[in-house]
Amino acid sequence: MDLGLALVNAVRGKPSQTPLFAPKTEPLSVEWTPAEIRALKQLEPSTRAHVIDVVMWARSQGIPAKLSTQSVVYSDKDVARFYDEGKSAIAPGKLSWHSVGRAYHLVIMLPGTNKYDNDAYARVGAYVRSKGGEWLGDKVINTPKGPIVDTAHFEFHPGMEIGTYRRSPVAQMEYKKAQARASRYA
C-alpha cells in the first residue's frame, strides 16, 4: 500500500486505495467524427450524456445515427434566421432548447440514399422518450411560413417546460454557458 496515497485519501475522506485522478473514460466507444465530438462538447452536460447514450443505443440496433454538427447550439441570430425561414416556431429574442444546448438533431439516412429513414427515426424517438427526452418528428410545428415536421429534432430537458424555464435564472446561466461552449468548440 502506498502510504502517501493512503494519507491523501484519508484527508479526502476516500478509501485508502482510491486513485488521485479518475481515469479519463469518455463513453465514446463507437466511431465519432471529430466534428461530432466538437458538437457533443457544445451540449449541456446532461444532454451530452443523453446524446451519447442515444447514439450508442441506435448504433447497437443497426441504426446508423449520427449527431448533426450543424444544429447544436443556436445563437440569437440563428434563432431569428430559422424563424424567418419558417424552420422554427421560436420567435427572435426568445430562448430555444437549442440556445442552451438541450436540443440536437440526429441524421439517420436510408442506406445508400440521401433520404431520411422515418422508421428508424420512430424507433430512436421511442427510445429517447423512454429516457426522458423529446422527439418532435411526429408532431406538427406551426411556423410563420406554415406547418413543418422536424423529423431530426430531439431534446433533453426532463421535467422542464420552455415557458417556465425561459423566466428562470437557470435559463440565463445555461444560456451563457452554452454560448461560451459553442464559441469554444465551433
GUFI-826880 format. One record per atom (N, C-alpha, C): atom name; residue number from 1; residue in three letters; x, y, z. Coordinates in steps of 0.2 Angstrom, whole numbers. Layout:
N
CA,NUM,Ala,X,Y,Z
...
END
This chain:
186
N,1,Met,4,-6,0
CA,1,Met,0,0,0
C,1,Met,4,6,0
N,2,Asp,3,11,-4
CA,2,Asp,6,17,-5
C,2,Asp,4,22,1
N,3,Leu,9,23,6
CA,3,Leu,7,27,12
C,3,Leu,5,34,10
N,4,Gly,8,37,5
CA,4,Gly,6,44,3
C,4,Gly,-1,44,0
N,5,Leu,-3,39,-4
CA,5,Leu,-9,39,-7
C,5,Leu,-14,38,-1
N,6,Ala,-13,34,4
CA,6,Ala,-17,32,9
C,6,Ala,-18,39,13
N,7,Leu,-13,43,15
CA,7,Leu,-14,49,18
C,7,Leu,-18,54,15
N,8,Val,-17,55,8
CA,8,Val,-21,60,4
C,8,Val,-28,58,4
N,9,Asn,-29,51,3
CA,9,Asn,-36,49,3
C,9,Asn,-40,49,10
N,10,Ala,-36,49,16
CA,10,Ala,-38,50,22
C,10,Ala,-41,57,23
N,11,Val,-37,62,21
CA,11,Val,-39,69,21
C,11,Val,-45,70,17
N,12,Arg,-45,67,11
CA,12,Arg,-51,67,6
C,12,Arg,-57,64,9
N,13,Gly,-56,59,13
CA,13,Gly,-62,55,16
C,13,Gly,-64,50,11
N,14,Lys,-59,47,7
CA,14,Lys,-60,42,2
C,14,Lys,-56,36,5
N,15,Pro,-58,30,2
CA,15,Pro,-55,24,4
C,15,Pro,-47,24,2
N,16,Ser,-43,21,6
CA,16,Ser,-36,22,5
C,16,Ser,-33,21,-2
N,17,Gln,-36,16,-6
CA,17,Gln,-33,15,-12
C,17,Gln,-36,18,-18
N,18,Thr,-41,23,-17
CA,18,Thr,-44,27,-22
C,18,Thr,-39,31,-26
N,19,Pro,-39,30,-33
CA,19,Pro,-34,34,-37
C,19,Pro,-35,42,-36
N,20,Leu,-29,46,-36
CA,20,Leu,-30,53,-35
C,20,Leu,-34,56,-41
N,21,Phe,-33,53,-47
CA,21,Phe,-36,56,-53
C,21,Phe,-40,50,-56
N,22,Ala,-46,51,-57
CA,22,Ala,-50,46,-60
C,22,Ala,-48,45,-67
N,23,Pro,-48,39,-69
CA,23,Pro,-46,38,-76
C,23,Pro,-50,42,-81
N,24,Lys,-48,45,-86
CA,24,Lys,-52,48,-91
C,24,Lys,-56,43,-95
N,25,Thr,-62,42,-94
CA,25,Thr,-66,37,-98
C,25,Thr,-72,41,-101
N,26,Glu,-71,43,-107
CA,26,Glu,-77,46,-111
C,26,Glu,-80,40,-114
N,27,Pro,-87,39,-114
CA,27,Pro,-91,34,-117
C,27,Pro,-91,35,-124
N,28,Leu,-86,35,-128
CA,28,Leu,-86,36,-135
C,28,Leu,-83,30,-138
N,29,Ser,-86,24,-136
CA,29,Ser,-83,18,-139
C,29,Ser,-85,17,-146
N,30,Val,-90,20,-149
CA,30,Val,-92,20,-156
C,30,Val,-88,25,-160
N,31,Glu,-88,24,-166
CA,31,Glu,-84,29,-170
C,31,Glu,-88,36,-170
N,32,Trp,-85,41,-168
CA,32,Trp,-87,48,-168
C,32,Trp,-82,52,-172
N,33,Thr,-85,56,-177
CA,33,Thr,-80,60,-181
C,33,Thr,-78,66,-176
N,34,Pro,-72,69,-178
CA,34,Pro,-70,75,-174
C,34,Pro,-76,80,-174
N,35,Ala,-79,81,-179
CA,35,Ala,-85,86,-179
C,35,Ala,-90,84,-174
N,36,Glu,-92,78,-174
CA,36,Glu,-97,76,-169
C,36,Glu,-94,77,-162
N,37,Ile,-88,76,-161
CA,37,Ile,-85,77,-154
C,37,Ile,-86,84,-152
N,38,Arg,-84,88,-157
CA,38,Arg,-85,96,-156
C,38,Arg,-92,97,-154
N,39,Ala,-96,95,-158
CA,39,Ala,-104,96,-157
C,39,Ala,-106,93,-150
N,40,Leu,-104,88,-148
CA,40,Leu,-105,85,-141
C,40,Leu,-103,90,-136
N,41,Lys,-97,92,-137
CA,41,Lys,-94,97,-132
C,41,Lys,-98,103,-131
N,42,Gln,-102,105,-136
CA,42,Gln,-106,111,-135
C,42,Gln,-113,110,-131
N,43,Leu,-115,104,-130
CA,43,Leu,-121,102,-127
C,43,Leu,-120,103,-119
N,44,Glu,-126,105,-116
CA,44,Glu,-126,105,-109
C,44,Glu,-124,98,-107
N,45,Pro,-121,97,-101
CA,45,Pro,-118,91,-99
C,45,Pro,-123,85,-99
N,46,Ser,-129,86,-96
CA,46,Ser,-133,80,-95
C,46,Ser,-136,78,-102
N,47,Thr,-137,83,-106
CA,47,Thr,-139,82,-113
C,47,Thr,-134,78,-117
N,48,Arg,-127,80,-116
CA,48,Arg,-122,77,-119
C,48,Arg,-122,69,-118
N,49,Ala,-123,68,-111
CA,49,Ala,-123,61,-109
C,49,Ala,-129,57,-112
N,50,His,-135,61,-113
CA,50,His,-141,58,-116
C,50,His,-139,56,-123
N,51,Val,-136,61,-127
CA,51,Val,-135,60,-134
C,51,Val,-130,54,-135
N,52,Ile,-125,54,-131
CA,52,Ile,-120,48,-131
C,52,Ile,-124,41,-130
N,53,Asp,-128,41,-125
CA,53,Asp,-132,35,-124
C,53,Asp,-137,34,-130
N,54,Val,-140,39,-133
CA,54,Val,-145,38,-138
C,54,Val,-141,35,-145
N,55,Val,-136,38,-146
CA,55,Val,-132,37,-152
C,55,Val,-129,30,-152
N,56,Met,-126,28,-146
CA,56,Met,-124,21,-145
C,56,Met,-129,16,-145
N,57,Trp,-135,18,-142
CA,57,Trp,-140,13,-142
C,57,Trp,-142,12,-150
N,58,Ala,-143,17,-153
CA,58,Ala,-146,17,-160
C,58,Ala,-141,13,-164
N,59,Arg,-134,14,-164
CA,59,Arg,-129,10,-167
C,59,Arg,-129,3,-165
N,60,Ser,-131,2,-159
CA,60,Ser,-131,-6,-157
C,60,Ser,-137,-9,-160
N,61,Gln,-142,-5,-162
CA,61,Gln,-148,-8,-165
C,61,Gln,-147,-8,-173
N,62,Gly,-141,-6,-175
CA,62,Gly,-140,-6,-183
C,62,Gly,-143,0,-186
N,63,Ile,-144,5,-182
CA,63,Ile,-147,11,-185
C,63,Ile,-141,16,-185
N,64,Pro,-139,18,-191
CA,64,Pro,-133,22,-192
C,64,Pro,-134,30,-190
N,65,Ala,-136,31,-184
CA,65,Ala,-137,38,-182
C,65,Ala,-130,42,-181
N,66,Lys,-131,48,-183
CA,66,Lys,-125,52,-182
C,66,Lys,-128,59,-179
N,67,Leu,-124,62,-175
CA,67,Leu,-125,68,-172
C,67,Leu,-124,74,-178
N,68,Ser,-129,78,-179
CA,68,Ser,-128,83,-184
C,68,Ser,-124,88,-181
N,69,Thr,-119,90,-185
CA,69,Thr,-114,95,-182
C,69,Thr,-116,102,-184
N,70,Gln,-122,103,-187
CA,70,Gln,-124,110,-190
C,70,Gln,-130,112,-185
N,71,Ser,-133,108,-181
CA,71,Ser,-138,110,-177
C,71,Ser,-138,109,-170
N,72,Val,-133,112,-167
CA,72,Val,-131,110,-160
C,72,Val,-134,116,-155
N,73,Val,-129,121,-154
CA,73,Val,-131,127,-150
C,73,Val,-133,133,-155
N,74,Tyr,-138,136,-154
CA,74,Tyr,-140,141,-159
C,74,Tyr,-139,148,-155
N,75,Ser,-136,153,-159
CA,75,Ser,-135,160,-157
C,75,Ser,-142,163,-158
N,76,Asp,-142,169,-155
CA,76,Asp,-148,173,-156
C,76,Asp,-150,175,-164
N,77,Lys,-144,175,-167
CA,77,Lys,-145,176,-175
C,77,Lys,-148,170,-178
N,78,Asp,-146,164,-176
CA,78,Asp,-148,158,-178
C,78,Asp,-156,157,-177
N,79,Val,-158,159,-171
CA,79,Val,-165,158,-169
C,79,Val,-169,163,-174
N,80,Ala,-167,169,-175
CA,80,Ala,-170,174,-179
C,80,Ala,-171,171,-186
N,81,Arg,-165,169,-189
CA,81,Arg,-165,167,-196
C,81,Arg,-169,161,-197
N,82,Phe,-169,156,-192
CA,82,Phe,-173,150,-193
C,82,Phe,-181,152,-193
N,83,Tyr,-182,156,-188
CA,83,Tyr,-189,159,-188
C,83,Tyr,-191,162,-194
N,84,Asp,-187,167,-197
CA,84,Asp,-189,170,-203
C,84,Asp,-189,165,-209
N,85,Glu,-185,160,-209
CA,85,Glu,-185,155,-214
C,85,Glu,-191,150,-214
N,86,Gly,-195,150,-208
CA,86,Gly,-200,146,-207
C,86,Gly,-198,139,-205
N,87,Lys,-192,138,-202
CA,87,Lys,-189,132,-199
C,87,Lys,-190,131,-192
N,88,Ser,-193,136,-189
CA,88,Ser,-194,136,-181
C,88,Ser,-200,140,-179
N,89,Ala,-203,139,-174
CA,89,Ala,-208,142,-171
C,89,Ala,-206,147,-165
N,90,Ile,-200,147,-164
CA,90,Ile,-197,151,-159
C,90,Ile,-195,158,-161
N,91,Ala,-199,163,-159
CA,91,Ala,-198,170,-161
C,91,Ala,-191,173,-159
N,92,Pro,-189,177,-163
CA,92,Pro,-182,181,-161
C,92,Pro,-183,184,-154
N,93,Gly,-177,183,-151
CA,93,Gly,-177,186,-144
C,93,Gly,-179,181,-139
N,94,Lys,-181,175,-141
CA,94,Lys,-183,170,-136
C,94,Lys,-178,164,-136
N,95,Leu,-177,162,-130
CA,95,Leu,-173,156,-129
C,95,Leu,-176,150,-132
N,96,Ser,-173,146,-136
CA,96,Ser,-175,139,-138
C,96,Ser,-171,134,-134
N,97,Trp,-173,128,-134
CA,97,Trp,-169,122,-131
C,97,Trp,-162,122,-135
N,98,His,-162,124,-141
CA,98,His,-155,124,-145
C,98,His,-151,130,-142
N,99,Ser,-154,135,-140
CA,99,Ser,-150,141,-137
C,99,Ser,-146,139,-131
N,100,Val,-148,134,-127
CA,100,Val,-145,132,-121
C,100,Val,-142,125,-121
N,101,Gly,-141,122,-127
CA,101,Gly,-138,116,-128
C,101,Gly,-142,110,-125
N,102,Arg,-148,111,-126
CA,102,Arg,-153,105,-123
C,102,Arg,-157,102,-129
N,103,Ala,-155,104,-135
CA,103,Ala,-158,101,-141
C,103,Ala,-153,99,-146
N,104,Tyr,-154,94,-150
CA,104,Tyr,-150,92,-155
C,104,Tyr,-153,88,-161
N,105,His,-150,88,-166
CA,105,His,-153,84,-172
C,105,His,-148,78,-173
N,106,Leu,-152,73,-175
CA,106,Leu,-148,67,-177
C,106,Leu,-150,66,-185
N,107,Val,-145,63,-188
CA,107,Val,-145,62,-195
C,107,Val,-146,54,-196
N,108,Ile,-151,51,-199
CA,108,Ile,-152,44,-200
C,108,Ile,-155,43,-207
N,109,Met,-151,41,-211
CA,109,Met,-152,40,-218
C,109,Met,-154,33,-220
N,110,Leu,-158,32,-225
CA,110,Leu,-159,25,-228
C,110,Leu,-152,23,-231
N,111,Pro,-149,17,-230
CA,111,Pro,-143,16,-233
C,111,Pro,-143,17,-240
N,112,Gly,-137,20,-243
CA,112,Gly,-136,21,-250
C,112,Gly,-140,26,-253
N,113,Thr,-144,30,-249
CA,113,Thr,-148,36,-251
C,113,Thr,-147,42,-247
N,114,Asn,-150,48,-250
CA,114,Asn,-150,54,-246
C,114,Asn,-157,55,-243
N,115,Lys,-161,50,-241
CA,115,Lys,-167,51,-238
C,115,Lys,-167,49,-231
N,116,Tyr,-171,52,-227
CA,116,Tyr,-172,51,-220
C,116,Tyr,-175,44,-219
N,117,Asp,-173,40,-214
CA,117,Asp,-176,34,-213
C,117,Asp,-181,35,-207
N,118,Asn,-187,36,-210
CA,118,Asn,-193,38,-205
C,118,Asn,-194,32,-200
N,119,Asp,-193,26,-202
CA,119,Asp,-194,20,-197
C,119,Asp,-189,20,-192
N,120,Ala,-183,21,-194
CA,120,Ala,-178,22,-189
C,120,Ala,-179,28,-184
N,121,Tyr,-181,33,-187
CA,121,Tyr,-182,39,-183
C,121,Tyr,-187,38,-177
N,122,Ala,-193,34,-179
CA,122,Ala,-198,32,-175
C,122,Ala,-195,28,-169
N,123,Arg,-191,23,-171
CA,123,Arg,-188,19,-166
C,123,Arg,-184,23,-161
N,124,Val,-179,27,-164
CA,124,Val,-175,31,-160
C,124,Val,-179,36,-155
N,125,Gly,-184,39,-158
CA,125,Gly,-189,43,-155
C,125,Gly,-192,40,-149
N,126,Ala,-194,34,-150
CA,126,Ala,-197,30,-144
C,126,Ala,-192,29,-139
N,127,Tyr,-186,27,-141
CA,127,Tyr,-181,26,-136
C,127,Tyr,-179,33,-132
N,128,Val,-179,38,-136
CA,128,Val,-177,45,-132
C,128,Val,-183,46,-127
N,129,Arg,-189,45,-129
CA,129,Arg,-194,47,-124
C,129,Arg,-194,42,-118
N,130,Ser,-192,36,-119
CA,130,Ser,-191,31,-114
C,130,Ser,-186,33,-109
N,131,Lys,-181,38,-111
CA,131,Lys,-176,40,-107
C,131,Lys,-177,47,-105
N,132,Gly,-183,50,-105
CA,132,Gly,-185,56,-103
C,132,Gly,-184,62,-108
N,133,Gly,-182,61,-114
CA,133,Gly,-181,66,-119
C,133,Gly,-188,67,-123
N,134,Glu,-187,71,-128
CA,134,Glu,-192,73,-133
C,134,Glu,-190,72,-140
N,135,Trp,-195,70,-144
CA,135,Trp,-194,69,-151
C,135,Trp,-199,73,-155
N,136,Leu,-198,78,-159
CA,136,Leu,-203,82,-162
C,136,Leu,-205,79,-169
N,137,Gly,-202,73,-171
CA,137,Gly,-203,70,-178
C,137,Gly,-209,68,-179
N,138,Asp,-214,67,-174
CA,138,Asp,-221,65,-176
C,138,Asp,-226,70,-174
N,139,Lys,-223,77,-173
CA,139,Lys,-228,82,-171
C,139,Lys,-227,88,-176
N,140,Val,-233,91,-178
CA,140,Val,-233,96,-182
C,140,Val,-232,103,-178
N,141,Ile,-227,107,-181
CA,141,Ile,-225,113,-178
C,141,Ile,-227,119,-183
N,142,Asn,-231,123,-180
CA,142,Asn,-233,129,-184
C,142,Asn,-228,135,-184
N,143,Thr,-226,136,-190
CA,143,Thr,-221,141,-190
C,143,Thr,-224,147,-194
N,144,Pro,-221,153,-194
CA,144,Pro,-223,159,-198
C,144,Pro,-224,157,-206
N,145,Lys,-221,152,-208
CA,145,Lys,-221,151,-215
C,145,Lys,-226,144,-217
N,146,Gly,-229,142,-211
CA,146,Gly,-233,136,-212
C,146,Gly,-231,130,-208
N,147,Pro,-235,125,-207
CA,147,Pro,-233,119,-203
C,147,Pro,-227,115,-206
N,148,Ile,-223,113,-201
CA,148,Ile,-217,108,-203
C,148,Ile,-217,102,-198
N,149,Val,-214,97,-200
CA,149,Val,-212,92,-195
C,149,Val,-204,91,-195
N,150,Asp,-201,92,-189
CA,150,Asp,-194,92,-189
C,150,Asp,-192,85,-187
N,151,Thr,-192,81,-191
CA,151,Thr,-190,73,-190
C,151,Thr,-184,72,-186
N,152,Ala,-179,76,-188
CA,152,Ala,-172,75,-185
C,152,Ala,-171,78,-178
N,153,His,-176,82,-175
CA,153,His,-175,86,-169
C,153,His,-177,82,-163
N,154,Phe,-172,82,-158
CA,154,Phe,-173,79,-151
C,154,Phe,-171,84,-146
N,155,Glu,-174,83,-140
CA,155,Glu,-172,87,-134
C,155,Glu,-171,83,-128
N,156,Phe,-168,86,-123
CA,156,Phe,-167,83,-117
C,156,Phe,-167,88,-111
N,157,His,-173,89,-108
CA,157,His,-174,94,-103
C,157,His,-179,91,-98
N,158,Pro,-178,85,-95
CA,158,Pro,-183,82,-91
C,158,Pro,-186,86,-86
N,159,Gly,-193,86,-86
CA,159,Gly,-197,90,-81
C,159,Gly,-197,97,-82
N,160,Met,-194,100,-87
CA,160,Met,-194,107,-89
C,160,Met,-199,109,-94
N,161,Glu,-202,114,-94
CA,161,Glu,-207,117,-99
C,161,Glu,-204,123,-101
N,162,Ile,-203,125,-108
CA,162,Ile,-200,130,-110
C,162,Ile,-202,137,-108
N,163,Gly,-208,138,-107
CA,163,Gly,-211,144,-105
C,163,Gly,-209,146,-98
N,164,Thr,-209,141,-93
CA,164,Thr,-207,142,-86
C,164,Thr,-199,143,-86
N,165,Tyr,-196,139,-90
CA,165,Tyr,-189,139,-90
C,165,Tyr,-186,145,-92
N,166,Arg,-189,148,-97
CA,166,Arg,-186,155,-100
C,166,Arg,-186,160,-95
N,167,Arg,-191,160,-90
CA,167,Arg,-191,165,-85
C,167,Arg,-187,163,-79
N,168,Ser,-183,158,-79
CA,168,Ser,-179,156,-73
C,168,Ser,-172,158,-73
N,169,Pro,-169,159,-68
CA,169,Pro,-162,161,-68
C,169,Pro,-157,156,-71
N,170,Val,-160,150,-70
CA,170,Val,-156,144,-73
C,170,Val,-155,145,-80
N,171,Ala,-160,147,-84
CA,171,Ala,-160,148,-91
C,171,Ala,-155,153,-93
N,172,Gln,-154,158,-90
CA,172,Gln,-149,163,-92
C,172,Gln,-142,161,-90
N,173,Met,-141,157,-85
CA,173,Met,-135,154,-83
C,173,Met,-133,149,-89
N,174,Glu,-138,144,-90
CA,174,Glu,-136,139,-95
C,174,Glu,-135,142,-102
N,175,Tyr,-139,148,-104
CA,175,Tyr,-138,151,-110
C,175,Tyr,-131,154,-111
N,176,Lys,-128,157,-106
CA,176,Lys,-121,160,-106
C,176,Lys,-116,154,-106
N,177,Lys,-117,149,-103
CA,177,Lys,-113,143,-103
C,177,Lys,-113,140,-110
N,178,Ala,-119,139,-113
CA,178,Ala,-119,136,-119
C,178,Ala,-116,140,-125
N,179,Gln,-117,147,-125
CA,179,Gln,-115,151,-130
C,179,Gln,-107,151,-129
N,180,Ala,-104,151,-123
CA,180,Ala,-97,150,-122
C,180,Ala,-94,144,-125
N,181,Arg,-98,138,-124
CA,181,Arg,-95,132,-126
C,181,Arg,-96,132,-134
N,182,Ala,-101,135,-136
CA,182,Ala,-102,135,-144
C,182,Ala,-96,139,-147
N,183,Ser,-94,144,-144
CA,183,Ser,-89,148,-147
C,183,Ser,-82,145,-146
N,184,Arg,-82,141,-141
CA,184,Arg,-75,137,-140
C,184,Arg,-74,132,-145
N,185,Tyr,-80,128,-146
CA,185,Tyr,-79,122,-150
C,185,Tyr,-82,122,-157
N,186,Ala,-84,128,-159
CA,186,Ala,-87,128,-166
C,186,Ala,-82,127,-171
END
